[in-house]
């Protein structure tokens, strides 16, 4: 509908200019008041259509999926059919007052037929063809002839040729503008469809990875339990208790096994429990402090600098996926730099911004060019390059996004942006 409205603005401008030029410049007597009244009525109709279209677009954004696709198509076809029918009747009225079928601008009927064929359903298009044909035939018999002034020395045929050329030029311009706009819409639609297919392929890939991870977690549960029992038994052997070095190594083994059991348990919990089920309520400050504390416990307190730039501490749902995303980014930064990394949190236009910066060599140009794709990595490890891929898809699922860049002074920066409303707790706390 918006495309038809824009085309009508061009048509109204051309029609109004033509009526004024022919009547006042060429001196051909026309019923100007009647013709301008028709153009004015179309102008008013276009303003109403524009207002209704804007309200409809705003309403569809607010309702989301409140109306089915078929319902929207029916409404759109009926509105477009009525709009084109009014355009045909208005053009017929203008031609009636300006020579009828002898007016070379009668070929503008073809433009209405083209618009109908592109915008309407098949049955509606054929009705538009029939109405245009009937109007053409009626104008052959019923019209007000043009009274040419004596100062126009051109013969009737020559004048008709000039009018035909003007009509041809107008139709050509309108068709080029219209078809160009359609091609742009088609290219945008193709790009959107390609992006949707890519997202679907990535989600299918993640789904299969999740199945493999869940299966591996089940398989690893029994061996890890056995290892925990064995390590615990070794710590009670009298021969081993007397060797402090072995006891220290056993403590390290026990910590490592417990860590593996915790990871496996989290995988099984994530696979079996839906997000938002039995939510843990916390605050933004407490959530970030927990993430930082857990990470420091594994890597050392001096490995991470935390800068909290948030001004308000809102109640949120503790999202395990977001916690894993931040942990993944911190692990990658630590592995890349090997030195201290910095995490900063801030709020910008309702978005929670989490920025992780390291002092490493930065991202490889190939990684930046293919950011977000699986198995893009310079580490050379089998199966590497999945970290950022999973981070990007997890953030997209939550309604956020991820951006990466290299700092001019050295190091890499990964920025997470998530609408705070996505994790905001709307209930009441006890």
C-alpha positions as CSV (number, residue, x, y, z in Angstrom):
1,X,0.0,0.0,0.0
2,X,2.8,2.4,0.8
3,X,4.3,1.8,-2.6
4,X,1.0,2.6,-4.3
5,X,0.7,5.8,-2.2
6,X,4.1,7.0,-3.3
7,X,3.2,6.3,-7.0
8,X,0.0,8.2,-6.6
9,X,1.9,11.3,-5.3
10,X,3.9,11.2,-8.5
11,X,0.7,10.7,-10.6
12,X,-1.1,13.5,-8.9
13,X,1.8,15.9,-9.4
14,X,2.0,15.1,-13.1
15,X,-1.8,15.3,-13.6
16,X,-2.1,18.6,-11.8
17,X,0.9,20.1,-13.7
18,X,-0.5,18.9,-17.0
19,X,-4.0,20.4,-16.5
20,X,-2.5,23.7,-15.5
21,X,0.0,23.7,-18.4
22,X,-2.6,22.8,-21.0
23,X,-5.2,25.2,-19.9
24,X,-3.1,28.3,-19.0
25,X,0.0,27.9,-21.2
26,X,-1.4,26.3,-24.3
27,X,-4.7,28.0,-24.1
28,X,-6.8,24.8,-24.5
29,X,-10.1,25.3,-22.7
30,X,-10.6,22.7,-20.0
31,X,-13.1,22.4,-17.2
32,X,-10.3,23.2,-14.7
33,X,-12.5,23.3,-11.6
34,X,-14.0,19.9,-12.2
35,X,-10.6,18.3,-13.1
36,X,-8.8,19.9,-10.2
37,X,-11.6,18.7,-7.9
38,X,-11.0,15.1,-9.0
39,X,-7.2,15.6,-8.4
40,X,-8.0,17.2,-5.0
41,X,-10.2,14.2,-4.0
42,X,-7.4,11.8,-4.9
43,X,-5.0,13.9,-2.9
44,X,-7.3,13.8,0.2
45,X,-7.8,10.0,-0.3
46,X,-4.0,9.6,-0.5
47,X,-3.6,11.5,2.8
48,X,-6.2,9.2,4.5
49,X,-4.5,6.1,3.0
50,X,-1.1,7.3,4.3
51,X,-2.5,7.9,7.8
52,X,-4.2,4.5,7.9
53,X,-1.1,2.7,6.6
54,X,1.0,4.3,9.3
55,X,-1.5,3.3,12.0
56,X,-1.6,-0.2,10.6
57,X,2.1,-0.6,10.7
58,X,2.4,0.7,14.2
59,X,-0.5,-1.6,15.3
60,X,1.2,-4.6,13.7
61,X,4.4,-3.9,15.6
62,X,2.5,-3.6,18.9
63,X,0.4,-6.7,18.3
64,X,3.2,-8.9,17.0
65,X,1.6,-12.0,15.8
66,X,-2.0,-11.1,16.8
67,X,-3.2,-11.4,13.2
68,X,-2.6,-14.4,11.0
69,X,-0.7,-14.0,7.7
70,X,-3.8,-15.0,5.7
71,X,-5.8,-12.3,7.4
72,X,-3.3,-9.7,6.6
73,X,-3.2,-10.8,2.9
74,X,-7.0,-10.5,2.6
75,X,-7.0,-7.0,4.1
76,X,-4.1,-5.9,1.9
77,X,-5.7,-7.2,-1.4
78,X,-9.1,-5.6,-0.6
79,X,-7.5,-2.3,0.2
80,X,-5.3,-2.3,-2.9
81,X,-8.1,-3.3,-5.1
82,X,-10.3,-0.5,-3.8
83,X,-7.5,2.0,-4.2
84,X,-6.7,1.0,-7.8
85,X,-10.4,1.1,-8.7
86,X,-10.7,4.6,-7.4
87,X,-7.6,5.6,-9.4
88,X,-9.2,4.1,-12.6
89,X,-12.4,6.0,-12.0
90,X,-10.5,9.2,-11.3
91,X,-8.4,8.8,-14.5
92,X,-11.7,8.1,-16.4
93,X,-13.1,11.4,-15.1
94,X,-10.1,13.4,-16.1
95,X,-10.1,11.8,-19.6
96,X,-13.9,12.5,-19.9
97,X,-13.3,16.2,-19.5
98,X,-10.3,16.3,-21.9
99,X,-11.2,14.5,-25.1
100,X,-12.0,10.9,-24.0
101,X,-10.4,8.2,-26.2
102,X,-8.8,10.9,-28.4
103,X,-6.6,12.0,-25.5
104,X,-3.2,10.4,-25.9
105,X,-3.0,10.1,-22.1
106,X,-5.6,7.3,-22.3
107,X,-2.6,4.9,-22.4
108,X,-2.2,5.6,-18.7
109,X,-4.8,2.8,-18.3
110,X,-2.0,0.4,-19.1
111,X,-0.1,1.7,-16.0
112,X,-3.1,0.8,-13.8
113,X,-3.3,-2.7,-15.3
114,X,0.5,-3.2,-14.7
115,X,0.0,-2.1,-11.0
116,X,-2.9,-4.4,-10.6
117,X,-1.0,-7.4,-12.1
118,X,1.9,-6.9,-9.7
119,X,0.0,-5.9,-6.5
120,X,-3.3,-7.8,-6.7
121,X,-4.3,-11.4,-6.7
122,X,-5.2,-13.0,-10.1
123,X,-8.9,-12.5,-9.9
124,X,-8.6,-8.9,-8.8
125,X,-6.2,-8.2,-11.6
126,X,-8.6,-9.5,-14.2
127,X,-11.4,-7.4,-12.8
128,X,-9.1,-4.3,-13.1
129,X,-8.4,-5.2,-16.7
130,X,-12.2,-5.5,-17.4
131,X,-13.0,-2.2,-15.7
132,X,-10.2,-0.4,-17.7
133,X,-11.5,-1.8,-20.9
134,X,-15.1,-0.8,-20.2
135,X,-14.0,2.7,-19.3
136,X,-12.0,2.9,-22.5
137,X,-15.0,1.9,-24.6
138,X,-17.3,4.3,-22.8
139,X,-14.9,7.2,-23.4
140,X,-15.1,6.5,-27.1
141,X,-18.7,7.5,-27.1
142,X,-19.0,9.8,-24.0
143,X,-16.6,12.6,-23.6
144,X,-16.2,16.4,-23.9
145,X,-14.2,17.2,-27.0
146,X,-11.2,19.4,-26.8
147,X,-11.5,22.8,-28.4
148,X,-8.1,23.7,-29.8
149,X,-7.3,27.4,-30.1
150,X,-6.3,28.9,-33.4
151,X,-2.8,29.8,-32.2
152,X,-1.9,26.1,-32.2
153,X,-0.7,25.8,-35.8
154,X,0.1,22.1,-35.5
155,X,-2.2,19.7,-37.3
156,X,-4.4,17.4,-35.1
157,X,-2.1,14.4,-35.9
158,X,1.0,16.3,-35.0
159,X,-0.5,17.4,-31.7
160,X,-1.6,13.9,-31.0
161,X,2.0,12.7,-31.6
162,X,3.3,15.2,-29.1
163,X,0.7,14.2,-26.5
164,X,1.5,10.5,-27.1
165,X,5.2,11.2,-26.5
166,X,4.4,13.0,-23.3
167,X,2.2,10.1,-22.2
168,X,5.0,7.6,-23.2
169,X,7.6,9.6,-21.2
170,X,5.4,9.8,-18.1
171,X,4.5,6.1,-18.2
172,X,8.2,5.2,-18.7
173,X,9.3,7.2,-15.7
174,X,6.6,5.8,-13.5
175,X,7.4,2.2,-14.5
176,X,11.1,2.6,-14.0
177,X,10.6,4.1,-10.5
178,X,8.0,1.4,-9.7
179,X,10.0,-1.6,-11.0
180,X,13.2,-0.3,-9.4
181,X,11.4,-0.1,-6.0
182,X,10.1,-3.6,-6.5
183,X,13.6,-5.0,-7.3
184,X,15.0,-3.3,-4.2
185,X,12.2,-4.9,-2.1
186,X,12.9,-8.3,-3.7
187,X,16.7,-8.0,-3.0
188,X,15.9,-7.0,0.6
189,X,13.6,-10.0,0.9
190,X,16.1,-12.4,-0.6
191,X,18.8,-11.1,1.8
192,X,16.4,-11.5,4.8
193,X,15.5,-15.0,3.6
194,X,19.2,-15.9,3.2
195,X,19.9,-14.6,6.8
196,X,16.9,-16.7,8.1
197,X,18.2,-19.8,6.4
198,X,21.7,-19.2,7.8
199,X,20.2,-18.7,11.3
200,X,18.2,-21.9,10.9
201,X,21.3,-23.9,9.8
202,X,23.2,-22.5,12.8
203,X,20.4,-23.4,15.2
204,X,20.3,-26.9,13.8
205,X,24.0,-27.2,14.2
206,X,23.8,-26.0,17.8
207,X,20.9,-28.4,18.4
208,X,23.0,-31.3,17.2
209,X,25.9,-30.1,19.4
210,X,23.6,-30.0,22.3
211,X,22.5,-33.6,21.8
212,X,26.1,-34.7,21.6
213,X,27.0,-32.7,24.7
214,X,24.1,-34.1,26.6
215,X,25.0,-37.7,25.6
216,X,28.6,-37.1,26.5
217,X,27.6,-35.8,29.9
218,X,25.5,-38.9,30.6
219,X,28.4,-41.1,29.5
220,X,31.0,-39.2,31.6
221,X,28.9,-39.3,34.7
222,X,29.8,-42.9,35.7
223,X,33.6,-42.6,35.1
224,X,33.8,-39.3,37.0
225,X,32.0,-40.8,39.9
226,X,34.4,-43.7,39.9
227,X,37.4,-41.4,39.8
228,X,36.0,-39.4,42.7
229,X,35.7,-42.6,44.8
230,X,39.2,-43.7,43.9
231,X,40.8,-40.4,44.7
232,X,38.9,-40.2,48.0
233,X,40.1,-43.8,48.8
234,X,43.7,-42.9,48.0
235,X,43.6,-39.9,50.4
236,X,43.0,-42.4,53.3
237,X,45.9,-44.8,52.5
238,X,48.5,-44.6,55.3
239,X,51.4,-45.0,52.9
240,X,50.3,-42.0,50.9
241,X,49.4,-39.7,53.9
242,X,53.1,-39.5,54.8
243,X,54.0,-38.0,51.4
244,X,53.0,-34.3,51.3
245,X,53.7,-34.0,47.6
246,X,51.4,-36.9,46.7
247,X,48.7,-35.6,49.0
248,X,48.9,-32.2,47.4
249,X,48.5,-33.8,43.9
250,X,45.6,-35.8,45.2
251,X,43.9,-32.6,46.4
252,X,44.4,-31.1,42.9
253,X,43.0,-34.3,41.3
254,X,40.0,-34.1,43.6
255,X,39.4,-30.5,42.8
256,X,39.7,-31.2,39.1
257,X,37.3,-34.2,39.3
258,X,34.8,-32.1,41.3
259,X,35.0,-29.4,38.7
260,X,34.3,-31.9,35.9
261,X,31.4,-33.3,37.8
262,X,30.0,-29.7,38.2
263,X,30.3,-29.0,34.5
264,X,28.6,-32.3,33.5
265,X,25.8,-31.6,36.0
266,X,25.3,-28.1,34.6
267,X,25.1,-29.6,31.1
268,X,22.5,-32.1,32.1
269,X,20.6,-29.4,34.0
270,X,20.6,-27.0,31.0
271,X,19.4,-29.8,28.7
272,X,16.6,-30.9,31.0
273,X,15.3,-27.6,32.4
274,X,13.7,-24.9,30.4
275,X,14.9,-21.3,30.7
276,X,12.7,-19.4,33.1
277,X,11.6,-22.5,35.0
278,X,12.1,-22.1,38.8
279,X,14.0,-18.8,38.2
280,X,16.7,-17.6,40.7
281,X,16.1,-13.9,41.4
282,X,19.1,-11.7,42.0
283,X,20.3,-8.2,41.1
284,X,22.5,-7.0,38.3
285,X,25.3,-6.1,40.7
286,X,25.1,-9.5,42.5
287,X,24.9,-11.4,39.2
288,X,28.0,-9.8,37.8
289,X,29.9,-10.1,41.1
290,X,29.0,-13.9,41.1
291,X,30.3,-14.3,37.6
292,X,33.5,-12.4,38.4
293,X,34.0,-14.3,41.7
294,X,33.5,-17.7,40.1
295,X,36.0,-16.9,37.3
296,X,38.6,-15.5,39.7
297,X,38.3,-18.7,41.8
298,X,39.4,-20.7,38.8
299,X,42.1,-18.4,37.4
300,X,43.3,-16.3,40.4
301,X,42.1,-13.0,41.8
302,X,44.7,-10.9,40.0
303,X,43.7,-12.3,36.5
304,X,40.6,-10.1,36.1
305,X,39.9,-6.4,36.7
306,X,36.2,-5.6,37.1
307,X,34.8,-2.1,36.5
308,X,31.2,-1.6,37.5
309,X,29.9,1.5,35.8
310,X,26.2,0.7,36.4
311,X,24.2,3.3,38.3
312,X,21.1,1.3,39.1
313,X,20.8,-2.2,40.6
314,X,17.7,-3.8,39.1
315,X,16.2,-7.1,40.0
316,X,16.9,-9.7,37.3
317,X,16.5,-13.4,36.7
318,X,19.9,-15.1,37.0
319,X,20.4,-16.5,33.5
320,X,22.8,-19.4,33.3
321,X,23.2,-18.9,29.6
322,X,24.3,-15.3,30.0
323,X,26.7,-16.5,32.8
324,X,28.2,-19.1,30.5
325,X,28.5,-16.5,27.7
326,X,30.5,-14.1,29.9
327,X,32.6,-16.9,31.2
328,X,33.4,-18.1,27.7
329,X,34.5,-14.6,26.6
330,X,36.7,-14.3,29.7
331,X,38.3,-17.7,29.1
332,X,39.1,-16.8,25.5
333,X,40.5,-13.4,26.5
334,X,42.7,-15.1,29.2
335,X,43.9,-17.7,26.7
336,X,44.7,-15.1,24.1
337,X,46.6,-12.6,26.3
338,X,47.9,-14.7,29.2
339,X,47.9,-11.5,31.2
340,X,45.4,-9.4,33.2
341,X,42.1,-8.8,31.4
342,X,39.4,-6.2,32.1
343,X,35.6,-6.6,32.3
344,X,33.4,-3.4,32.4
345,X,29.7,-3.3,32.8
346,X,27.4,-0.3,32.0
347,X,23.9,0.6,30.9
348,X,23.2,2.4,27.6
349,X,19.7,3.2,26.4
350,X,18.2,0.3,28.3
351,X,20.8,-2.2,27.1
352,X,23.2,-4.0,29.5
353,X,26.7,-3.5,28.0
354,X,29.4,-5.9,29.0
355,X,32.9,-5.1,27.6
356,X,35.8,-7.6,27.9
357,X,39.3,-6.3,26.9
358,X,42.6,-8.1,26.8
359,X,46.2,-7.2,26.1
360,X,46.9,-10.0,23.6
361,X,47.7,-9.8,19.8
362,X,44.1,-9.1,18.9
363,X,41.9,-10.9,16.4
364,X,43.2,-12.3,13.2
365,X,41.7,-10.4,10.1
366,X,40.2,-13.7,9.0
367,X,38.4,-14.1,12.3
368,X,37.0,-10.6,12.1
369,X,35.8,-11.1,8.5
370,X,34.0,-14.4,9.4
371,X,33.0,-13.4,12.9
372,X,30.1,-15.6,14.3
373,X,30.7,-18.5,11.9
374,X,31.6,-21.9,13.3
375,X,35.2,-23.4,13.2
376,X,36.9,-20.0,12.5
377,X,39.9,-20.0,14.7
378,X,43.7,-19.5,14.5
379,X,44.5,-21.8,17.4
380,X,44.9,-24.8,15.2
381,X,43.0,-27.2,17.5
382,X,40.5,-29.8,16.2
383,X,37.0,-28.5,16.6
384,X,38.2,-25.0,17.6
385,X,36.4,-21.8,16.7
386,X,33.1,-22.8,18.4
387,X,33.4,-20.4,21.3
388,X,32.4,-17.2,19.6
389,X,29.9,-19.0,17.4
390,X,28.0,-20.3,20.5
391,X,28.3,-16.9,22.1
392,X,26.8,-15.1,19.1
393,X,23.9,-17.5,18.8
394,X,23.2,-17.5,22.6
395,X,23.1,-13.7,22.6
396,X,20.8,-13.6,19.6
397,X,18.4,-16.1,21.3
398,X,18.2,-13.7,24.3
399,X,17.6,-10.7,22.0
400,X,21.1,-9.3,22.2
401,X,24.2,-9.0,20.0
402,X,28.0,-9.3,20.0
403,X,30.6,-7.2,18.4
404,X,34.4,-7.7,18.3
405,X,37.2,-5.3,17.4
406,X,40.9,-4.8,17.8
407,X,42.2,-1.9,19.9
408,X,44.6,0.5,18.1
409,X,46.9,0.3,21.1
410,X,46.8,-3.5,21.0
411,X,44.5,-6.2,22.3
412,X,41.0,-7.3,21.5
413,X,37.6,-6.1,22.7
414,X,34.4,-8.1,22.8
415,X,31.2,-6.2,23.6
416,X,28.0,-7.9,24.6
417,X,24.8,-5.9,24.3
418,X,21.6,-7.2,25.9
419,X,18.3,-5.4,26.4
420,X,17.9,-5.3,30.2
421,X,14.2,-6.0,29.9
422,X,15.1,-9.5,28.5
423,X,16.3,-10.6,32.0
424,X,14.4,-8.1,34.1
425,X,12.3,-9.6,36.9
426,X,8.8,-8.1,36.8
427,X,7.5,-9.8,39.9
428,X,7.8,-8.8,43.5
429,X,10.6,-10.0,45.9
430,X,9.8,-11.1,49.4
